[in-house]
Amino acid sequence: MEQVAVWHGRTPPRSFAYDLFNLGAFYNWAYIAIEFTGPGAVTCRHIHQELLYPELYQREQLDRLGGKMSVDRPGFVTSARTKKIILDELGTLLRKREIILHHEDTITELREFQYDYTRGGMKAYSAPENKHDDLVMSLAIACEARRQFVPMPDTDLDMQFNDMIEGLGIQIPKSSREAHRRRVKRDEQRTAEGWGQE
């Protein structure tokens, strides 16, 4: 597995859905795994239900009525249990040198990342005080998504989704910065006009 791009910053969740859609389309409809926890839930619902992005990570969930596992919920849910699982797996991949990293900030976060043991003897992972672990967690989620990835049948996704994209009025911009600025400005204008308020 090789790291080919990193997006790191802050943006409103719905705008981030458009950013991910555009980046995914640019990378030939790349498989996208969004952290569902927190504001990611809004991003995940928007890209899945409104933008209909074709290649999203779907988490496994136990159907309580049927007792079977289903894979129909987009987004990765981070909990103490899932965090330990994906970080242990990331550590294994790094030790085996199965990941090629190019982003210096990711490498720095990995070097600073630490774990301790709880009173119950469980590993608890975290960034040092006043440091961040966003890049480490996104890498771990990407590795988990890759592990579960099942490619779509060999179809021409560009042709399959062109009509849908045009119908939604989405254009894949040449400059994602300009597109981002337009979306942020539009979202600010809509907020000022009271859109989405009950």
PyMOL commands that set and color helices and strands:
alter all, ss='L'
color gray80, all
select helices_A, chain A and resi 13-26+40-50+80-95+104-112+134-148+157-168+176-192
alter helices_A, ss='H'
color red, helices_A
select strands_A, chain A and resi 58-62+69-74+114-117+123-126
alter strands_A, ss='S'
color yellow, strands_A
deselect
rebuild
show_as cartoon
